[in-house]
């Protein structure tokens, strides 16, 4: 009989993620196959040979559940391969088995493996956020399929309707189910282009649109009230409020763009950066309100402008994500303290700036330029004739009362 177990191989570099490996033992022969999945040492339970899941509130929970699900699917596949090999031959060749297992991972018409390949590709070209959304969708679809992979020519309209119904039963909104469907549809179309399946149009009867949602914005009076709070005795809340205000002052800059701002992005009274989401180059006039926030915090010795990422150690993205979760949680406490009946988050700054500007009769085209909406064809016509100085003038007008 062949023994198959999952093992954890820690990294030789302290603080880095280690690898999960498949260990096969047949007689006195041992072979190990390194998986693509990496976790930290404290996330592995060596006694039971599986991932030690944290609490639901942990920022790593969903990621680890995704890995656990994918590992189980691959473990089941490896066990089936071993059983088939044991039936076909008297003496099992572990080298051949390991090679076949590894080559099967690259099978192009496997839906799970194809999407995993796209996730890796997104990471390689620097689209980390896209790779994360692809991973989230794959995790969802894997759960729906109970870990059983399929080929693209097995995908039809009935299967997609069942997947949509399953997601709704899990409590997802129409926009959330549509988000996953659109990602799955993108991968399906790419598989069709590569000749892996004829187009059976499996998404015809499922929702892939975007429902209008209530925009989250605050009037200027509430923005001013948040800005005026005395939070000197609560440093964490003070920092969260300052990051909220910095985003508002910079026309609703997204938190990821704030986190990756470099000190070198500030030159000659202008802050220049590229939006992570669209790659568009943005230029913002540097104002007193922005400088006051920067002056409040000591330089952290990194190349970053704001103290969101405080260590340049290869874990910058995790630092940004942890800070974002913490700040959004603290902003809800600030909302409670100010009596705001809403779940305040960094998302509010962008819509608040746009709504306030619109309320002051600022042309829609100027607002679009201020927000960097160059991908919106309905506003692109106006953008070519708008200068950055006009947007800066609008921003100064909005910030005057702070």
PyMOL commands that set and color helices and strands:
alter all, ss='L'
color gray80, all
select helices_A, chain A and resi 41-43+61-88+94-105+111-124+128-144+152-154+157-169+174-193+220-227+235-249+255-259+263-265+288-296+316-337+347-359+364-371+377-383+388-399
alter helices_A, ss='H'
color red, helices_A
select strands_A, chain A and resi 2-9+18-26+29-39+44-45+50-51+266-267+270-274+281-285
alter strands_A, ss='S'
color yellow, strands_A
deselect
rebuild
show_as cartoon
